[in-house]
Amino acid sequence: MIYTFICRRCDDLPVAACCRVMGVSPSGFYAWRARPVSDRDWDDAVLTNTIVDIHRASRCSYGSPRVHADLRLDQDLRCSRKRVERLMRQANIRGIYRRKGRGCTRRDPAAESSDDLVRRAFDPTEPDRLWMMDVTEHPTTQGKVYLAVVLDAFSRRIVGWSIADHIRAELVVDALQMAAWRRRPPEGQTVAHSDHGSLGELNRSSQHRLAGLTVGTHRGPRPVSSSRGSCEACC
């Protein structure tokens, strides 16, 4: 494809200079020119040039799916996605992809599961009846930070959060305490739900019922019942 492009688009330039810029040898170009050029090779060379332009316009971030969509929608060029993948592979063009993380929650296989307090009913009729909790990991230039959030399932608002450079129990407890301090839910009526984890006193299962969480003094939820598949607490 490179030889085809040099032959048809760079006929007014020195062959040696074109081959040096394209990263091919002049001897290979002359050997190729002695053979007939198919229309398919020419079409691939033109399409590769368009793909390179799209890839550069995306700051070298687009992969084959987005390049293919740009060709069809913006350039109005009909071609298969497998052809785009082949041409990008031959031209050593690749997009930016994010590696799948392993997650920051590790379930203890020996932990005893507890009762399911939510029973997959994530549609409360009032605010502060069901809180959803999770911890996420975020890489930064100075290391990893961990964010614990508490979300009210009724309003979809974040009612509590905590950020730290560790994933110890106080990270989650601080987020719960903030939520309890801000919302002041009726005691014994709020269920806090999360996935299975191993943080402090939340390590027995993914659901617990918290009894009497006192803001600012109680350093951890004390489960009085727990569940299989999530973490629940009643504040």
Helices and strands as residue ranges (DSSP letters): H 2-9, H 15-22, H 26-33, H 39-57, H 64-73, H 81-90, E 130-140, E 143-152, E 157-164, H 169-183, E 191-193, G 200-202, E 207-210, E 223-227
